[in-house]
Amino acid sequence: MRAVTRAAEGFDRRAFTVSEILRMQDAGIISENENFELIEGEIVPMQAKSHIHELLKSALNYKLVRALPDSLWLGVETTIYLDETTFVEPDIAIYPRGMILETVKGVDIVLAIEVSATSLAYDREFKASLYARHKFQEYWVVDAPNRRTFQFTGPRGKTWRRRAERGPDELLSHPALPEFSIRLSDY
């Protein structure tokens, strides 16, 4: 298990930039196999994936890829650089085809999906706010154990104009993907 620190409130913390993290990876200080995101300068370790997480992520990927129009691209755990101190790796990100990955920003993300088995509150609250601030067009959080989906659309500042909760038997779809639909209770 990796060492994790929790700074006491009121004390300064050392913030990192994306370029510093990339240099540390190039120098071997941080392994390319480490699973983390850089959130506003702080390294946030990501949990190992469970069976249910991988099952639903695979089902979503399969259905999305089959429905993807030629104008869009699907990234799986793709690094999205939001600014100089933040990069994220949503489980699934759909963005315009032909873009160089390093130039993809939040506003380019047509749909980001996080499949949550252990980080539901973090994904529904903190990540939703972060993705709204960076103007992701739509964001879904899949509550894997319960097969519920929380849909966020219309970013507005730190929040979203519309939030909806879909049950496991409800059909999920997206307007940019007219051939896409999935019912999570099927998996």
Summary of the structure (lengths in Angstrom):
residues: 187
radius of gyration: 16.7
end to end distance: 31.2
largest distance: 51.1
contacts: 510
relative contact order: 0.13
helix: 28%
strand: 35%
